[in-house]
């Protein structure tokens, strides 16, 4: 398992610092994820109908500026609909590509496959799950956000985060899960139905995630086009 932890740490850098490419469309998501290219999987995770990133830039003033000589601080939040199967498949595919699968013995392969398949096949019929990961070029910034996210509970954070749809402009979370894997981040769990009504349907135009982030960054708001998440009339969320 130490080998897996090493792989996961390496994946953090891959997911965050790989150059962003053109947004992907959902037409190819029906192919087995084992056949996805590295670039396709990374695009699903970084810039796709189910994933967005938002970067805040702060100028530093003074001689020498930051501790490591940086002149600007780049803080980036990655917002992903983890309940959307393509996102879970993309995580699984990236992990596959960064494990020397052929060198694993039979027991290790079985353990790896089971772990990956459990994540891909999670039942999300009742919940919409949004994950938020954070990266910065300044370690102190990362430590501050990580400390904040790890210290929150459902009760303490529920007034800072909302899902916004046409029927429910400020839908509160049902549960909050602090980060357990840095590459995925914190998880915000929302109900799919409320008061007998679906929170979002394939006929809607947009769905937005709002998070009052700590520190000096502005409120995080990411808006997703529902039609881009829809394939053959089915909402993939």
HUCOR-V814506 format. One record per pair of residues at least 12 apart in sequence whose ideal C-beta (glycine too) atoms are under 6 Angstrom apart, sorted by the first residue. I is the first residue (numbers start at 1). J is the second residue. Records with the same first field share a line. If there is no record, write none. Layout:
# HUCOR-V814506
I: J  J
This chain:
# HUCOR-V814506
7: 98  99
11: 98  183
12: 182  183
15: 45  183
16: 135
18: 42
20: 46  47
21: 43
23: 47  48
24: 43  44  48
26: 49  231
29: 86
33: 89  93
36: 93
38: 97
41: 90  93  94
44: 86  90
45: 90
49: 228  229
50: 81  84  87
51: 80
52: 79  222
53: 76  78
54: 77  220
55: 74  76
56: 75  217
57: 72  74
58: 73
59: 72
73: 138
74: 137
75: 136  141  217
76: 135
77: 134  220
78: 133
79: 132  209  222
80: 131
81: 130  237
82: 129  131
83: 124  128  129
84: 236  237
88: 119  120
89: 120
92: 116  120
126: 192
127: 189
128: 190  192
129: 187  189
130: 188  209
131: 184  185  187
132: 185  186
133: 185
148: 214
149: 178  179  186
150: 178
154: 175  176
157: 176
158: 172  173
160: 212
161: 173  188  211
162: 210
163: 190  209
164: 208
165: 199  200  207
166: 204
167: 197
168: 199
171: 190
173: 188  189  190
174: 189  191
175: 189
202: 230  235
204: 226
205: 226
206: 223
207: 224  226
208: 223
209: 222
